[in-house]
Amino acid sequence: MDVLPLLLLVAGSAAVAGAARRTPVPAPLLLVAAGLIASYVPGVPEYTLDPEVVLPLVLPPLLYTAASDSSYLDLRAQLRPVALLSIGYVLFATLVVGWAAYLLVPGLPLTAALVLGAVVAPPDAVAATAVARRVGLPSRITTILQGESLVNDATAITAYKVALAAAVGEGATWAHGVGEFLLAAVGGVAVGLLLMVPLHWLRTHLKEALLQNTLSLLIPFVAYGLAEWAHASGVLAVVVVALYLGHRNYEVDFATRLQEEAVWKMVAFVLESAVFALIGLQLQFVLKGLGEYRGTDAAWYAVAVFLVVVLARFVWVYPATFLPRLLSARIREREENPTWKAPFIIGWAGMRGVVSLAIAFSIPLTIPGRGPFPGRNLILFLTFTTVIGTLVVQGLTLPPLIRLLRLPGRDGQAETLAEANAQAQASRVAELRLNDLLDDERNALPPPLADRLRSVLERRRNAVWERLGAVNPVTGESVDDTYRRLSREMIAAERSVFVRLRNGRYIDDEMLRTLLRRLDLEEAAAFREAA
């Protein structure tokens, strides 16, 4: 196995993704552009998307980290729109795009056209939510987009299998297709339900954070592999397990949570960067295999399929948003009346990604006893152009479109107030518990140490409220910001002394690591992520 191309891919994509953080361009778009350019650079290795690698090895960890970061309660509250998009829309897009391709491309069988429809049906999990977080979409829209992206791959893969069976002449019928879908859906959910409780029990009973995080890295592959072995949906199994474990993550010890967050952030960053770079790097391979479909005909097919994909989403999203309200008085009473803006953003956020390409590359080269698979090269080309088109056109225009429509973003003041109230309630309970403990002679402490416990508690209680307060007229900082900055300066001063003592051989490296870890934990406690 040649390791150098893999190292070049990971290192190059990580560098581009890191650079994207300093630009207004979303990282997925910059990575795709870099891949497109690199595909023409002499000496760059040929990278071919292998579905045997992408689907079982790349998709599970990306789904796992997205689902574990999602809110089970929020997804449950938005179950109807999520289901209508992740199941209804994907099946609708499969039929509409397939029928349009059948009418558009002379000689393309309907079954092969439906394969294309299933391939390009699912929007990408990473691209839309990355843009949504960056521009600060309302939480309800972000939840719907996240929930859709967690389930739609399972729907698309099942629809693809049914269409492929019909294309290769295995006698697929509507009844067979419905049965296949139900088996995959129910089976995938069942595997997830069977695994989630034992896996959570194991996570909470392993005593070392290192072992717990090793288990965490294995979980998505175990869930996906077992479900696929049972001919069920590995995607749904991973999502069910991840939602449950994320919902119960508070039961795991703090060391595991700290390590797990860092580990999964790194894994997601590397995989997301690599897969978007891989999309761009497929250009040369796709063009080489285009064969008879060249020139203006291929370009026209690409533009037409792209437009059908984009328009079909709007055709589905608006009725799916407003029809349930017209048909159900309960929905009208329970939910606010939506405007046209939110469905428009959801419709425009249907960017495609690496899963579509991976499924397309899994189309067999030949049909046993009947020659080459009809239109396979064209399906690859149209999938590639649709993925690139949606990422570039919709990805670049989504942020300014959101700003133009002036959708209400997240209310930072209200969120901070809710956080402060929650902290105040928790601090009152903790203070009562501390007083009870200190009244017990078995917990006797010298007054300075008891006061230190109370001051730490008071500090946590006041920190959030201070973010709502006045700012320093000289620096523009809040009281909390100044406190954090001064704490960091003090910790930096201590850290420099420890390093100087190690360099002077007054302490050894093992003691230095112990002292630095203590400071790191204090700094982690004092500073939380700004996002």
C-alpha positions in Angstrom: 0.0 0.0 0.0 1.4 3.4 -1.0 1.0 5.6 2.0 2.5 8.8 0.5 -0.7 9.8 -1.6 -2.8 9.4 1.6 -0.4 11.5 3.6 -0.4 14.2 0.9 -4.2 14.2 0.8 -4.6 14.5 4.5 -1.9 17.1 5.0 -2.9 19.2 1.9 -6.6 19.2 2.8 -6.0 20.1 6.4 -3.8 23.0 5.3 -6.5 24.3 3.0 -9.2 23.9 5.6 -7.0 25.7 8.1 -6.5 28.6 5.6 -10.3 28.7 5.0 -10.8 29.7 8.6 -9.1 33.0 7.8 -11.3 33.7 4.7 -15.0 34.4 4.3 -15.3 31.4 2.0 -16.7 28.3 3.7 -14.1 25.5 4.0 -16.0 22.9 1.9 -16.0 25.3 -1.1 -12.3 26.1 -0.8 -11.4 22.4 -0.5 -13.4 21.5 -3.6 -11.7 24.3 -5.5 -8.3 23.3 -4.3 -9.0 19.7 -5.4 -10.2 20.8 -8.8 -7.0 22.8 -9.3 -4.7 20.1 -8.0 -6.3 17.5 -10.3 -4.5 19.4 -13.2 -1.2 19.8 -11.5 1.5 17.5 -13.0 2.7 14.8 -10.6 -0.4 14.8 -8.3 -1.4 11.2 -7.7 -4.8 10.0 -9.1 -7.3 9.8 -6.3 -10.3 7.7 -7.0 -13.3 7.6 -4.6 -13.6 4.0 -3.5 -17.1 3.3 -2.2 -15.7 0.3 -0.3 -13.7 2.8 1.7 -16.0 5.9 1.9 -19.2 4.2 2.9 -18.0 1.9 5.7 -15.0 3.8 6.9 -15.7 7.5 6.3 -19.4 7.9 6.6 -19.9 6.2 10.0 -17.6 8.5 12.0 -18.9 11.6 10.3 -22.5 10.6 11.0 -21.6 9.7 14.6 -20.0 13.0 15.5 -22.8 14.9 13.8 -25.5 12.9 15.6 -23.8 13.0 19.0 -23.5 16.8 18.7 -27.2 17.1 17.8 -30.0 17.5 20.3 -32.3 14.5 20.6 -35.0 16.7 22.2 -34.8 19.3 19.4 -34.9 16.7 16.7 -38.0 15.1 18.4 -39.7 18.5 18.5 -39.0 18.9 14.7 -39.8 15.3 13.8 -42.4 16.1 11.1 -40.3 18.4 9.0 -37.2 16.3 9.4 -39.1 13.1 8.3 -40.7 14.9 5.4 -37.3 16.0 4.1 -35.1 13.0 5.0 -37.6 10.4 3.6 -40.3 12.1 1.6 -38.1 14.6 -0.2 -35.4 12.0 -1.0 -37.9 9.6 -2.6 -39.6 12.5 -4.4 -36.2 13.8 -5.8 -35.3 10.2 -6.9 -38.4 10.0 -9.0 -38.4 13.6 -10.4 -34.7 13.6 -11.3 -34.9 10.1 -12.7 -37.9 10.9 -14.8 -36.3 14.1 -16.1 -33.1 12.3 -17.0 -35.0 9.7 -18.8 -36.8 12.3 -20.9 -33.7 14.3 -21.4 -31.0 11.8 -22.4 -31.8 9.7 -25.5 -31.3 6.0 -25.0 -31.0 6.1 -21.2 -33.2 3.5 -19.7 -35.7 4.6 -17.0 -34.1 2.2 -14.4 -30.7 3.7 -15.0 -32.2 7.2 -14.8 -33.8 6.3 -11.4 -30.3 5.2 -10.3 -29.1 8.7 -11.1 -32.1 10.2 -9.2 -31.3 8.1 -6.1 -27.6 9.0 -6.3 -28.1 12.8 -6.3 -31.1 12.9 -4.0 -29.5 13.3 -0.5 -28.2 16.7 0.5 -24.8 16.6 2.2 -24.6 16.5 6.0 -21.5 18.7 6.4 -21.8 21.5 3.9 -25.2 23.0 4.8 -24.7 22.8 8.6 -21.2 24.3 8.3 -22.6 27.3 6.5 -25.6 27.4 8.8 -23.4 27.7 11.9 -21.1 30.2 10.3 -23.9 32.6 9.4 -26.0 32.1 12.6 -29.2 30.6 11.2 -32.1 30.3 13.6 -31.8 27.2 15.7 -35.0 25.6 14.3 -33.7 25.8 10.7 -30.3 24.4 11.8 -32.0 21.5 13.7 -34.1 20.7 10.6 -31.1 20.7 8.3 -29.0 18.6 10.7 -31.8 16.1 11.3 -32.4 15.7 7.5 -28.7 15.1 6.9 -28.6 12.3 9.5 -31.3 10.2 7.9 -31.5 11.0 4.2 -28.4 9.0 3.4 -30.2 5.9 4.6 -33.2 6.7 2.4 -31.0 7.4 -0.6 -28.9 4.2 -0.3 -32.0 2.1 0.0 -33.6 3.8 -3.0 -30.4 3.3 -4.9 -30.3 -0.4 -4.1 -33.9 -0.8 -5.3 -33.3 1.1 -8.6 -30.1 -0.8 -9.2 -31.8 -4.1 -8.7 -34.4 -3.0 -11.4 -31.6 -1.8 -13.7 -29.7 -5.1 -13.6 -32.9 -7.1 -14.1 -33.4 -8.6 -10.7 -37.2 -8.2 -11.0 -37.6 -5.4 -8.5 -41.2 -4.3 -8.0 -42.9 -1.6 -6.0 -43.8 -4.1 -3.3 -40.1 -5.3 -3.3 -39.0 -1.7 -3.0 -41.3 -0.9 -0.1 -40.2 -4.1 1.7 -36.5 -3.3 1.1 -37.0 0.2 2.5 -38.9 -1.0 5.6 -36.4 -3.8 6.2 -33.5 -1.3 6.1 -35.2 1.3 8.2 -36.7 -0.9 10.9 -33.7 -3.1 11.0 -31.3 -0.2 11.3 -33.3 1.4 14.1 -33.6 -2.0 15.8 -29.8 -2.6 15.7 -29.2 0.9 17.1 -31.7 0.3 19.9 -30.1 -3.1 20.8 -26.6 -1.6 20.9 -27.1 1.8 22.6 -27.8 0.6 26.2 -25.0 -2.0 26.4 -22.5 0.5 24.8 -23.5 3.2 27.2 -23.2 0.8 30.2 -19.7 -0.1 29.0 -18.7 3.5 28.6 -19.8 4.4 32.1 -18.1 1.3 33.7 -14.7 1.6 32.0 -12.6 3.4 34.6 -9.9 4.9 32.3 -10.6 7.8 29.9 -8.2 6.3 27.4 -10.1 3.1 27.2 -13.5 4.9 27.1 -12.3 7.0 24.1 -10.9 4.0 22.3 -14.4 2.5 22.6 -15.9 5.7 21.4 -13.8 5.5 18.2 -15.0 1.9 17.6 -18.7 2.5 18.2 -19.7 3.9 14.8 -17.9 1.2 12.9 -19.4 -1.5 15.2 -23.0 -0.2 14.8 -22.6 0.3 11.0 -21.0 -3.1 10.4 -23.5 -5.1 12.4 -26.5 -3.4 10.8 -25.1 -3.9 7.3 -24.3 -7.6 8.2 -28.0 -7.9 9.1 -29.0 -6.3 5.7 -30.3 -3.3 7.6 -29.4 0.4 7.4 -26.0 1.0 9.0 -26.6 4.8 8.7 -29.7 4.6 10.9 -28.0 2.3 13.4 -25.1 4.8 13.8 -27.5 7.7 14.2 -29.7 6.0 16.8 -26.7 5.0 18.9 -25.0 8.4 18.6 -28.2 10.3 19.6 -28.6 8.1 22.7 -25.0 8.4 23.8 -24.9 12.1 23.2 -28.1 12.5 25.2 -26.6 10.6 28.1 -23.1 12.0 27.8 -23.4 13.7 31.2 -23.1 10.3 32.8 -19.6 9.8 31.6 -16.7 11.2 33.8 -15.2 14.6 33.0 -11.9 13.3 31.8 -13.6 11.2 29.1 -15.7 14.1 27.9 -12.6 16.4 27.6 -10.6 13.9 25.7 -13.6 12.7 23.6 -14.4 16.3 22.5 -10.8 16.9 21.4 -10.5 13.5 19.6 -13.7 13.7 17.7 -13.1 17.3 16.7 -9.8 16.2 15.1 -11.3 13.1 13.4 -14.2 15.2 12.0 -11.8 17.9 10.8 -9.5 15.5 9.0 -12.3 13.4 7.4 -14.4 16.4 6.3 -11.3 18.1 4.9 -10.2 15.0 3.0 -13.6 14.1 1.5 -14.3 17.6 0.1 -10.8 17.7 -1.4 -11.5 14.2 -2.9 -14.6 15.6 -4.6 -12.5 18.1 -6.5 -9.8 15.6 -7.3 -12.3 13.4 -9.2 -12.6 15.7 -12.1 -9.9 14.2 -14.3 -11.1 10.6 -13.6 -14.7 11.5 -14.4 -13.8 13.3 -17.6 -11.6 10.5 -18.8 -14.5 8.0 -18.5 -17.2 10.2 -20.1 -16.8 8.4 -23.4 -19.5 9.1 -26.0 -21.1 11.9 -23.9 -18.9 14.9 -24.7 -19.2 18.5 -25.7 -22.3 20.6 -25.6 -24.6 17.6 -25.1 -22.9 16.6 -21.8 -22.9 20.3 -20.7 -26.6 20.7 -21.4 -27.4 17.5 -19.5 -25.4 18.7 -16.6 -27.1 22.1 -16.4 -30.5 20.6 -16.8 -30.0 17.9 -14.1 -28.6 20.6 -11.8 -31.7 22.8 -12.3 -34.1 19.9 -11.8 -32.3 19.0 -8.5 -32.6 22.6 -7.3 -36.2 23.2 -8.4 -37.4 19.8 -7.1 -36.4 20.8 -3.6 -38.4 23.9 -3.6 -41.4 22.1 -5.2 -41.3 19.7 -2.2 -40.3 22.1 0.7 -43.1 24.7 0.3 -46.0 22.2 0.3 -44.3 20.2 3.1 -44.2 23.4 5.2 -47.6 24.8 4.6 -49.9 21.8 3.8 -49.7 20.2 7.3 -50.8 23.5 8.8 -53.8 23.7 6.4 -54.8 20.1 7.2 -54.3 20.0 11.0 -55.8 22.5 13.5 -53.5 21.0 16.2 -50.4 22.0 14.2 -51.8 25.5 13.8 -52.4 25.8 17.5 -49.0 24.4 18.5 -46.7 26.0 16.0 -46.1 29.6 14.9 -47.2 30.5 11.4 -44.1 30.2 9.2 -43.1 32.9 6.7 -41.9 32.2 3.1 -38.3 32.9 4.1 -37.4 29.9 6.3 -38.6 27.4 3.6 -36.7 29.3 1.0 -33.5 29.0 3.0 -34.1 25.3 3.6 -34.8 24.8 -0.1 -31.6 26.6 -1.1 -29.5 24.7 1.4 -29.7 21.4 -0.5 -26.1 21.0 -1.3 -24.8 17.6 -2.4 -21.6 16.0 -1.3 -19.3 13.0 -1.1 -22.0 10.4 -0.3 -23.6 11.0 -3.7 -20.2 10.5 -5.4 -19.4 7.4 -3.4 -22.8 5.8 -4.3 -22.2 6.7 -8.0 -18.8 5.0 -8.0 -20.4 1.9 -6.6 -22.5 1.4 -9.8 -21.3 -1.8 -11.4 -19.3 -1.6 -14.6 -21.4 -4.3 -16.3 -24.7 -6.1 -16.1 -24.2 -9.9 -16.0 -25.0 -11.3 -19.4 -26.1 -7.9 -20.8 -22.9 -5.9 -21.3 -21.9 -2.5 -19.8 -24.2 -0.8 -17.4 -26.2 1.7 -19.5 -25.0 5.3 -19.1 -22.7 4.6 -16.1 -20.1 7.2 -17.2 -22.8 9.8 -17.8 -24.3 9.1 -14.4 -20.8 9.6 -12.8 -20.4 12.9 -14.8 -23.8 14.2 -13.9 -23.4 13.3 -10.2 -20.0 15.1 -10.2 -21.4 18.3 -11.9 -24.4 18.3 -9.6 -22.3 18.0 -6.5 -19.9 20.7 -7.7 -22.7 23.0 -8.9 -24.7 22.8 -5.7 -21.6 23.4 -3.5 -20.4 26.3 -5.6 -23.6 28.0 -6.6 -25.7 27.4 -3.4 -22.7 27.3 -1.0 -21.4 30.7 -2.2 -24.8 32.4 -2.3 -26.3 31.0 0.9 -24.6 33.4 3.4 -25.4 36.6 1.5 -28.9 35.3 0.8 -29.5 34.7 4.6 -28.2 38.2 5.3 -30.4 39.7 2.5 -33.6 38.0 3.9 -32.7 39.2 7.4 -33.8 36.1 9.1 -33.7 36.5 12.9 -30.5 34.9 14.2 -29.9 33.3 17.5 -30.7 35.7 20.4 -27.4 35.9 22.2 -28.8 38.0 25.0 -31.7 35.6 25.7 -29.3 32.6 25.6 -26.9 34.2 28.0 -29.8 35.1 30.3 -31.1 31.5 30.2 -27.6 30.3 31.0 -27.2 32.6 33.9 -30.5 31.5 35.4 -29.6 27.9 35.0 -26.2 28.5 36.7 -27.9 30.4 39.5 -30.2 27.5 40.3 -27.3 25.0 40.2 -25.2 27.2 42.4 -27.9 27.5 45.0 -28.2 23.7 45.2 -24.4 23.3 45.3 -24.1 25.9 48.1 -26.7 24.1 50.2 -24.9 20.8 49.6 -21.5 22.4 50.5 -23.0 23.8 53.8 -24.4 20.3 54.7 -21.0 18.7 54.0 -19.1 21.3 56.0 -21.4 20.9 59.0 -20.3 17.2 59.2 -17.2 17.0 61.4 -15.8 14.3 59.1 -15.5 17.0 56.4 -13.8 19.6 58.6 -11.6 22.0 56.6 -9.4 25.0 57.6 -11.4 28.2 57.1 -9.2 29.4 54.1 -9.9 26.1 52.2 -13.7 26.3 53.0 -13.7 29.9 51.8 -11.9 28.9 48.7 -14.7 26.4 47.8 -17.3 29.1 48.4 -15.4 31.6 46.3 -15.1 29.1 43.4 -18.9 28.6 43.6 -19.5 32.3 43.7 -17.2 32.9 40.8 -19.2 30.4 38.6 -22.5 32.0 39.7 -21.4 35.5 38.8 -19.4 34.8 35.6 -22.4 34.5 33.3 -24.2 37.5 34.8 -21.1 39.6 34.2 -21.3 38.9 30.5 -24.6 40.8 30.6 -23.1 43.7 32.4 -21.2 46.9 31.5 -18.0 46.9 29.6 -14.7 48.5 30.4 -14.7 52.0 28.8 -10.9 51.7 28.1 -10.6 48.2 26.7 -14.2 47.4 25.7 -14.0 44.2 27.7 -16.7 42.9 30.0 -15.7 42.2 33.7 -15.7 38.5 32.8 -13.4 39.1 29.8 -11.0 41.0 31.9 -11.0 38.3 34.6 -10.3 35.6 32.0 -7.5 37.6 30.4 -5.8 38.3 33.8 -6.2 34.6 34.7 -4.5 33.6 31.5 -1.6 36.0 32.1 -1.1 34.6 35.6 -1.2 31.0 34.3 1.3 31.9 31.5 3.6 33.4 34.1 3.5 30.2 36.2 4.0 28.1 33.1 7.2 30.0 32.1 8.6 29.5 35.6 8.0 25.8 35.5 9.8 25.6 32.1 12.7 27.6 33.4 13.1 25.3 36.4 13.0 22.3 34.1 15.6 23.9 31.8 17.8 24.5 34.9 17.4 20.9 35.9 15.7 21.8 39.2 12.7 19.6 38.2 12.6 16.8 35.6 10.3 16.5 32.6 7.8 14.2 34.3 7.2 16.7 37.1 7.0 19.5 34.4 4.2 17.6 32.6 2.4 17.1 35.9 2.6 20.8 36.8 1.6 21.9 33.3 -1.4 19.5 33.2 -2.6 21.1 36.5 -2.4 24.5 34.9 -4.1 23.3 31.7 -7.0 22.0 33.7 -7.3 25.3 35.5 -7.2 27.2 32.2 -9.8 24.9 30.7 -12.0 25.6 33.7 -11.5 29.3 33.4 -12.1 29.6 29.7 -14.9 28.1 27.7 -15.2 28.0 23.9 -16.6 31.2 22.5 -18.9 29.5 20.0 
